[in-house]
Amino acid sequence: MRWFGKSGTVGPTGRIGAVLIDIDGVLTVSWEPLPGAVEAMERLRAADVPLALVTNTTSRTRARIARRLADAGFPVGPDDILTAPAVTAAHLREHHPEARCPLISAGDVRDDLPGVDLVEEEDAGGAVPDGLDLDTGAFLLGLERAAGTEAVVTGKPSGAFFATALAHLGAEPAGVLMAGDDIDTDVLAAQGHGITGVLVRTGKYRPETRVAADGTPDHVVDTFADVPALVERLGR
């Protein structure tokens, strides 16, 4: 089922040969597999379909996520997972290789930031206190104004995230399908970058959200269990 064009990338225009998959709400809810999700993943593996699991989480490493999913029965490893920190590291290595960066995170994701010069905690202004605290988004506008620049967002739905995911797969946008439960961040964002969008009716899916969205998904399926058959049909 895997198809390579003359350039060596996966899938020609209009033919799907690789898959991006959101995790929470698509494969699992509270880390419990949704019905048929494990079997669907096994079916994609058996068909040798290149895939990547994509998530905006900043509190868990790829290795930790892979362990949780593997314990639940999913045939995945750390190299199959792309997180916002991993994409950020790729962006920094390409565009700002000399930058020194403070790490502000609720979890230790240093292992997913290879090649990034991280500022030690004491040099970055001290540790985050215990209890309730504001996340970085609350003061991002102030930082932008003080620095006289605009922040680059590297998580979904940014172009940087999808560009890194495509490079990870070695695929052109027209040869890739994105399965997600968030019509805006997952599906329409992917479609905006030339990727086929598939909305699943699980997780955060709500009919009213779909009606109110600014666009229409390329495809809508009941669950991720329906995705392998769709990939097979679109890959012909």
N, C-alpha and C positions, 0 to 999 in steps of 0.2 A: 504493500500500500504506500510505501514511501516513494516519493517521486522527486527527482533532481532535474532542474533545468540545466541549460548549457553552462551557466555561470557557477554551478555547484550549489546553488541555494535551493531551498525546499519549495516546490510548488510553483507552477506557472500561473498566469493571470486566470482567475476563475476556478482554479483547482486547489482544494485545500489539502495540505500535506503535513501540517503541524498545528499544535493546540496550546493556547495559553489558558490557564485555569485559575480562577480565584479560589481561595480555600474556604474561609468561613462563610457559611450559608450556601455553599455549592457542594463541597465535599463533606463538610462536617458542620455540626452545631454544637458548641461547647466541647469540641474535640471528639464528639461521638459521630461515627460515620452515618451519613444519610442513606436511606435504603437504596441499594443497587450501586452506590458510588464506588465501593472497592472493586466490585466486579467490572464496572465500566472502565476503571483505571487499568485493570488487568487485561481487558480486551484491547485497549489502546496499546499497551505494552506488547501484547502478542502480535499485533499488527505492525509493530516497529514504527509507531507514529512518534516523532519528536515532540516533546511536551515540556512545559515549564509551569510551575505553580507560582503565582504572583500574589503578593500581599503587601499592604502598606504598614504592617507591624514594625515598630521600632524597639520593642522590648524583648524580643526573642531572636536568637541566632538561627541561621539556616539549619545548623546541625541539631539544635533543640527542636525546631519544628519538624524536621525529618524524623527524629526519634518518636515524637508523639504520633505522627501519621503512620510510621512503620508499626508501632505498637497497636494501632487500630486496624492494621492489615493492608495499608496502602503500599504498593511496590515503588517506593520513592526513596531517594537519598538527598543529601545536602546540595549536590550539584544540580538537582532538578528544581530548586527553589530560588526565587528571586524576591528579596525584601527591599524595602525602601533604603535601608543602610547600604546594602550591597550595590544597589544602583547608584547611590550617592558616591560610593567609593570609585566606581567606574567613571562617573562624571568628573570627579576631582582628578583622577589619574590622567584623564585625557585633556582636560581644560585648565587645570590649576595644579600641576604636579609639584610645585614648590610651596603650596599653601600650608600654613600651620593651622590646625582646626581644633577648637574645643569640642568635646563630646558632651552633649546634654541629652541624657537618655535615662529612662526609668529602669533600663536593663543594660547589662554589659554586652554590647554587640561589637566589641573591638575585633573579634575574630572575623567579622564580616567587613572590615575596613582595611584590608591589606594594601600596603603602599601609600597609606594616608598618614601624614605627620600629625599625630594627635597631641594637643597641648595637655600637659599633666593637669590633674584636677586642681591642684593648689594654684597653678598659673592661670586657670580659667575663672577664678573667682570663688573657689570653695565648693563644697558639696551641696547638693540640694537637701534642704532640711526635711526632717520627718513630718508626716502629716500632710494636709492639703497644700498643694502648691499650684501655681500657674504653669501651664505648658508654654512652649516657645511661641505658639501661634498668638498668644495673648499680647505679646510685646513685639511681634515681628514688624509691624508698621513703624514702631518707634525706632527699631534698629535700622530699618531702611532709611528713615528720614535722617537719623544721625550719621549714617555712613554715606548718604547721598547716592545710594544705588538701589536696585531692585533685586530682591531675593530670587534665586532660581529654585523652583520646586521640582524635586526629582521623584516624588511618589506618584502613584496614580491620582489623577488622570493626565499627568504631564506627558509631553512628547518625549522628554528625556527617559522616562520610565519605559515607554513602549519601544523606543529606539534601542535601548539596552536589551530588552526582552527579545526583539527580533535578531539582534546581533548574537545573543546567546543561543538562539535556535539556528542561526545561519540561514534565515528565511527572509523572503520578500513579503511585504504586508499582504498582498493579494493571495498568498499561499497559506495564510494563518487564520485560525478561528479563535476567538476569545469567548470563553464561557464565564458568565458572572451573574450575580443576583442583584447588583446595583446597576440600574439602567443608565445612570449618568456616568459614574466613575469607571465602571467596567465596560459596559456595552457601547454606549454612544461615543465615549472617549476613544475606544478602540476603532470604531467605525470612522471617526474623524481622522485617523491615521492610516486608513486604507485596509484595516483588518476587518474580517467578517465578524459581526457581533451576534452572540447568542445569549438571550436572556432566559434564565431558569426560574421557574415558579417556586423557588424555595428560599430559605433565609429571609432577607429583608424585602423580598418581592412583595409588592402590594398592587392590586389592579389600579387603584386611584393614582399611584405614583407613575405607573406606565402611561395612563391617560394624560397626565399633566406634563409629561416629559416633552422636551423640545425636539424630539426625533422619534423614529420608529426603529426598533431592532430589526436586523436582517432576518433573524429567526427567533422563535420562542418555543421552548420545550418545557415539559413538566418538571423533569429533574435531570441531573447530570447523567443518570442511567440512559437517557435518550441520546447523549452526545456521540458515542461511538458510531451508531447507525447513521447519524447526520454527517459525521466526518467521512464515513465510507461513501455515502451518496454524493457529497460535494467533491470528493476526491477522484471520482470517475472521470 
